[in-house]
């Protein structure tokens, strides 16, 4: 069963434009690794002060993180992205939020 995951990170405000530019064309091997390790419907949203909100669907978020951590491409991507954050590897500093409401759940999955 797929679960929704939402997390936050903080991008350095002075690096927002470059961070957005780097996500225009994510490496094809990174996209494949994400898909292969269980990341689905993955989106990132960025506020003007640097608040980054990520959303994805996955069966097991810990397994998805572990799967990505085992890939060579993730190590390269995280090293490349570290300069945008003050936390070292961003994939190890995600603050996962608790879901408190979902319309589809309230309506019994009906759309």
C-alpha positions, 0 to 999 in steps of 0.5 A: 500500500502506498503511503504519502510522505512530506518533508522539509529542508532549508535551502540557502536563500542566496542559492535559490535560483541556482538550486532551481536551475539544477532541478530543470534537468536532473540526471537521467540515472538519478531519475531512474534510481529514484523510480527503481527504489520506490519513489513515486509522484515525487515533487519539490516545492520551494518558497522564496525564503528557502523552505523546501517541501518535498512530497512523494508516494512510496510503500516504505520510506525507510526502504526508499531512503536505504535503496537510494543510499546504496546507489552510486548516483545518489552519493554523487547527487548528494555531494553536488547538492550539499552546497545548497544546504547547511546540513551536510547531505540533504537526504539525511536531514529531511524533516518528515512531517506528520499528515493530519488530514487527507481529503481522499481518506476522509471521503473513503478514497472517492474522487 
